[in-house]
Structure formats: structure tokens, C-alpha cells
Amino acid sequence: MKKNKARNGGMGFISVLTLIFIVLKLTNNISWSWVWVLSPIWISAILLIVIFLIIMIMGKIKKGHW
């Protein structure tokens, strides 16, 4: 008997937003720089790095290695 497994695929909010910005840029509906068109990707990457660093620092403080 096979079990039905739920799939959590598809595009996330950041991917959809980036795709929308790219389409708008390529169709000349916005005149933004490519830096801002791709900003959802780099902003989310920076946020993930900051969260990771905060977790690492808090772990070191908690263990008393700081």
C-alpha cells in the first residue's frame, strides 16, 4: 500500500517577487537598476546570514566561550 506524501514544492514568495521584478524590467515597465530588480534575492541572503551569525554568537555566549 502506497502512502500519499504531501509535496511542499513550488516557488516561494521571494522567487515570485524576483520573477515579477525581472518581467517588469524586461518589458520596460520599470526603469530600476538590476541591483534593485534582484534585491529580493540579496536582501533575503543577507538576512539569513545575519540570523545565522546571531545564532552562532548567542551559542558561544551561552557556552561561555566568548
Phi and psi in radians as a Rosetta constraint file:
Dihedral C 1 N 2 CA 2 C 2 CIRCULARHARMONIC -1.615 0.35
Dihedral N 2 CA 2 C 2 N 3 CIRCULARHARMONIC 2.440 0.35
Dihedral C 2 N 3 CA 3 C 3 CIRCULARHARMONIC -1.658 0.35
Dihedral N 3 CA 3 C 3 N 4 CIRCULARHARMONIC 2.470 0.35
Dihedral C 3 N 4 CA 4 C 4 CIRCULARHARMONIC -1.388 0.35
Dihedral N 4 CA 4 C 4 N 5 CIRCULARHARMONIC 2.165 0.35
Dihedral C 4 N 5 CA 5 C 5 CIRCULARHARMONIC -1.825 0.35
Dihedral N 5 CA 5 C 5 N 6 CIRCULARHARMONIC 2.336 0.35
Dihedral C 5 N 6 CA 6 C 6 CIRCULARHARMONIC -1.316 0.35
Dihedral N 6 CA 6 C 6 N 7 CIRCULARHARMONIC 2.385 0.35
Dihedral C 6 N 7 CA 7 C 7 CIRCULARHARMONIC -1.804 0.35
Dihedral N 7 CA 7 C 7 N 8 CIRCULARHARMONIC 2.402 0.35
Dihedral C 7 N 8 CA 8 C 8 CIRCULARHARMONIC -1.971 0.35
Dihedral N 8 CA 8 C 8 N 9 CIRCULARHARMONIC 0.921 0.35
Dihedral C 8 N 9 CA 9 C 9 CIRCULARHARMONIC -1.638 0.35
Dihedral N 9 CA 9 C 9 N 10 CIRCULARHARMONIC -2.914 0.35
Dihedral C 9 N 10 CA 10 C 10 CIRCULARHARMONIC 1.670 0.35
Dihedral N 10 CA 10 C 10 N 11 CIRCULARHARMONIC -3.104 0.35
Dihedral C 10 N 11 CA 11 C 11 CIRCULARHARMONIC -1.683 0.35
Dihedral N 11 CA 11 C 11 N 12 CIRCULARHARMONIC 2.482 0.35
Dihedral C 11 N 12 CA 12 C 12 CIRCULARHARMONIC -1.488 0.35
Dihedral N 12 CA 12 C 12 N 13 CIRCULARHARMONIC 3.120 0.35
Dihedral C 12 N 13 CA 13 C 13 CIRCULARHARMONIC -1.056 0.35
Dihedral N 13 CA 13 C 13 N 14 CIRCULARHARMONIC -0.767 0.35
Dihedral C 13 N 14 CA 14 C 14 CIRCULARHARMONIC -1.111 0.35
Dihedral N 14 CA 14 C 14 N 15 CIRCULARHARMONIC -0.737 0.35
Dihedral C 14 N 15 CA 15 C 15 CIRCULARHARMONIC -1.114 0.35
Dihedral N 15 CA 15 C 15 N 16 CIRCULARHARMONIC -0.764 0.35
Dihedral C 15 N 16 CA 16 C 16 CIRCULARHARMONIC -1.130 0.35
Dihedral N 16 CA 16 C 16 N 17 CIRCULARHARMONIC -0.770 0.35
Dihedral C 16 N 17 CA 17 C 17 CIRCULARHARMONIC -1.087 0.35
Dihedral N 17 CA 17 C 17 N 18 CIRCULARHARMONIC -0.748 0.35
Dihedral C 17 N 18 CA 18 C 18 CIRCULARHARMONIC -1.107 0.35
Dihedral N 18 CA 18 C 18 N 19 CIRCULARHARMONIC -0.756 0.35
Dihedral C 18 N 19 CA 19 C 19 CIRCULARHARMONIC -1.087 0.35
Dihedral N 19 CA 19 C 19 N 20 CIRCULARHARMONIC -0.714 0.35
Dihedral C 19 N 20 CA 20 C 20 CIRCULARHARMONIC -1.088 0.35
Dihedral N 20 CA 20 C 20 N 21 CIRCULARHARMONIC -0.814 0.35
Dihedral C 20 N 21 CA 21 C 21 CIRCULARHARMONIC -1.067 0.35
Dihedral N 21 CA 21 C 21 N 22 CIRCULARHARMONIC -0.716 0.35
Dihedral C 21 N 22 CA 22 C 22 CIRCULARHARMONIC -1.114 0.35
Dihedral N 22 CA 22 C 22 N 23 CIRCULARHARMONIC -0.776 0.35
Dihedral C 22 N 23 CA 23 C 23 CIRCULARHARMONIC -1.089 0.35
Dihedral N 23 CA 23 C 23 N 24 CIRCULARHARMONIC -0.768 0.35
Dihedral C 23 N 24 CA 24 C 24 CIRCULARHARMONIC -1.087 0.35
Dihedral N 24 CA 24 C 24 N 25 CIRCULARHARMONIC -0.683 0.35
Dihedral C 24 N 25 CA 25 C 25 CIRCULARHARMONIC -1.170 0.35
Dihedral N 25 CA 25 C 25 N 26 CIRCULARHARMONIC -0.795 0.35
Dihedral C 25 N 26 CA 26 C 26 CIRCULARHARMONIC -1.221 0.35
Dihedral N 26 CA 26 C 26 N 27 CIRCULARHARMONIC -0.419 0.35
Dihedral C 26 N 27 CA 27 C 27 CIRCULARHARMONIC -1.671 0.35
Dihedral N 27 CA 27 C 27 N 28 CIRCULARHARMONIC 0.193 0.35
Dihedral C 27 N 28 CA 28 C 28 CIRCULARHARMONIC 1.035 0.35
Dihedral N 28 CA 28 C 28 N 29 CIRCULARHARMONIC 0.513 0.35
Dihedral C 28 N 29 CA 29 C 29 CIRCULARHARMONIC -1.497 0.35
Dihedral N 29 CA 29 C 29 N 30 CIRCULARHARMONIC -0.350 0.35
Dihedral C 29 N 30 CA 30 C 30 CIRCULARHARMONIC -2.285 0.35
Dihedral N 30 CA 30 C 30 N 31 CIRCULARHARMONIC 2.623 0.35
Dihedral C 30 N 31 CA 31 C 31 CIRCULARHARMONIC -1.994 0.35
Dihedral N 31 CA 31 C 31 N 32 CIRCULARHARMONIC 0.532 0.35
Dihedral C 31 N 32 CA 32 C 32 CIRCULARHARMONIC -1.215 0.35
Dihedral N 32 CA 32 C 32 N 33 CIRCULARHARMONIC 2.745 0.35
Dihedral C 32 N 33 CA 33 C 33 CIRCULARHARMONIC -1.200 0.35
Dihedral N 33 CA 33 C 33 N 34 CIRCULARHARMONIC 2.704 0.35
Dihedral C 33 N 34 CA 34 C 34 CIRCULARHARMONIC -1.116 0.35
Dihedral N 34 CA 34 C 34 N 35 CIRCULARHARMONIC -0.433 0.35
Dihedral C 34 N 35 CA 35 C 35 CIRCULARHARMONIC -1.037 0.35
Dihedral N 35 CA 35 C 35 N 36 CIRCULARHARMONIC -0.756 0.35
Dihedral C 35 N 36 CA 36 C 36 CIRCULARHARMONIC -1.387 0.35
Dihedral N 36 CA 36 C 36 N 37 CIRCULARHARMONIC -0.513 0.35
Dihedral C 36 N 37 CA 37 C 37 CIRCULARHARMONIC -1.110 0.35
Dihedral N 37 CA 37 C 37 N 38 CIRCULARHARMONIC -0.696 0.35
Dihedral C 37 N 38 CA 38 C 38 CIRCULARHARMONIC -1.619 0.35
Dihedral N 38 CA 38 C 38 N 39 CIRCULARHARMONIC 0.144 0.35
Dihedral C 38 N 39 CA 39 C 39 CIRCULARHARMONIC -1.043 0.35
Dihedral N 39 CA 39 C 39 N 40 CIRCULARHARMONIC -0.595 0.35
Dihedral C 39 N 40 CA 40 C 40 CIRCULARHARMONIC -1.010 0.35
Dihedral N 40 CA 40 C 40 N 41 CIRCULARHARMONIC -0.564 0.35
Dihedral C 40 N 41 CA 41 C 41 CIRCULARHARMONIC -1.252 0.35
Dihedral N 41 CA 41 C 41 N 42 CIRCULARHARMONIC -0.888 0.35
Dihedral C 41 N 42 CA 42 C 42 CIRCULARHARMONIC -1.316 0.35
Dihedral N 42 CA 42 C 42 N 43 CIRCULARHARMONIC -0.514 0.35
Dihedral C 42 N 43 CA 43 C 43 CIRCULARHARMONIC -1.169 0.35
Dihedral N 43 CA 43 C 43 N 44 CIRCULARHARMONIC -0.757 0.35
Dihedral C 43 N 44 CA 44 C 44 CIRCULARHARMONIC -1.168 0.35
Dihedral N 44 CA 44 C 44 N 45 CIRCULARHARMONIC -0.616 0.35
Dihedral C 44 N 45 CA 45 C 45 CIRCULARHARMONIC -1.128 0.35
Dihedral N 45 CA 45 C 45 N 46 CIRCULARHARMONIC -0.750 0.35
Dihedral C 45 N 46 CA 46 C 46 CIRCULARHARMONIC -1.104 0.35
Dihedral N 46 CA 46 C 46 N 47 CIRCULARHARMONIC -0.737 0.35
Dihedral C 46 N 47 CA 47 C 47 CIRCULARHARMONIC -1.084 0.35
Dihedral N 47 CA 47 C 47 N 48 CIRCULARHARMONIC -0.718 0.35
Dihedral C 47 N 48 CA 48 C 48 CIRCULARHARMONIC -1.116 0.35
Dihedral N 48 CA 48 C 48 N 49 CIRCULARHARMONIC -0.708 0.35
Dihedral C 48 N 49 CA 49 C 49 CIRCULARHARMONIC -1.130 0.35
Dihedral N 49 CA 49 C 49 N 50 CIRCULARHARMONIC -0.759 0.35
Dihedral C 49 N 50 CA 50 C 50 CIRCULARHARMONIC -1.094 0.35
Dihedral N 50 CA 50 C 50 N 51 CIRCULARHARMONIC -0.773 0.35
Dihedral C 50 N 51 CA 51 C 51 CIRCULARHARMONIC -1.088 0.35
Dihedral N 51 CA 51 C 51 N 52 CIRCULARHARMONIC -0.754 0.35
Dihedral C 51 N 52 CA 52 C 52 CIRCULARHARMONIC -1.053 0.35
Dihedral N 52 CA 52 C 52 N 53 CIRCULARHARMONIC -0.788 0.35
Dihedral C 52 N 53 CA 53 C 53 CIRCULARHARMONIC -1.114 0.35
Dihedral N 53 CA 53 C 53 N 54 CIRCULARHARMONIC -0.703 0.35
Dihedral C 53 N 54 CA 54 C 54 CIRCULARHARMONIC -1.087 0.35
Dihedral N 54 CA 54 C 54 N 55 CIRCULARHARMONIC -0.755 0.35
Dihedral C 54 N 55 CA 55 C 55 CIRCULARHARMONIC -1.104 0.35
Dihedral N 55 CA 55 C 55 N 56 CIRCULARHARMONIC -0.734 0.35
Dihedral C 55 N 56 CA 56 C 56 CIRCULARHARMONIC -1.129 0.35
Dihedral N 56 CA 56 C 56 N 57 CIRCULARHARMONIC -0.758 0.35
Dihedral C 56 N 57 CA 57 C 57 CIRCULARHARMONIC -1.135 0.35
Dihedral N 57 CA 57 C 57 N 58 CIRCULARHARMONIC -0.767 0.35
Dihedral C 57 N 58 CA 58 C 58 CIRCULARHARMONIC -1.107 0.35
Dihedral N 58 CA 58 C 58 N 59 CIRCULARHARMONIC -0.638 0.35
Dihedral C 58 N 59 CA 59 C 59 CIRCULARHARMONIC -1.133 0.35
Dihedral N 59 CA 59 C 59 N 60 CIRCULARHARMONIC -0.713 0.35
Dihedral C 59 N 60 CA 60 C 60 CIRCULARHARMONIC -1.192 0.35
Dihedral N 60 CA 60 C 60 N 61 CIRCULARHARMONIC -0.686 0.35
Dihedral C 60 N 61 CA 61 C 61 CIRCULARHARMONIC -1.129 0.35
Dihedral N 61 CA 61 C 61 N 62 CIRCULARHARMONIC -0.744 0.35
Dihedral C 61 N 62 CA 62 C 62 CIRCULARHARMONIC -1.123 0.35
Dihedral N 62 CA 62 C 62 N 63 CIRCULARHARMONIC -0.646 0.35
Dihedral C 62 N 63 CA 63 C 63 CIRCULARHARMONIC -1.436 0.35
Dihedral N 63 CA 63 C 63 N 64 CIRCULARHARMONIC -0.168 0.35
Dihedral C 63 N 64 CA 64 C 64 CIRCULARHARMONIC 1.431 0.35
Dihedral N 64 CA 64 C 64 N 65 CIRCULARHARMONIC 0.327 0.35
Dihedral C 64 N 65 CA 65 C 65 CIRCULARHARMONIC -1.560 0.35
Dihedral N 65 CA 65 C 65 N 66 CIRCULARHARMONIC 0.055 0.35
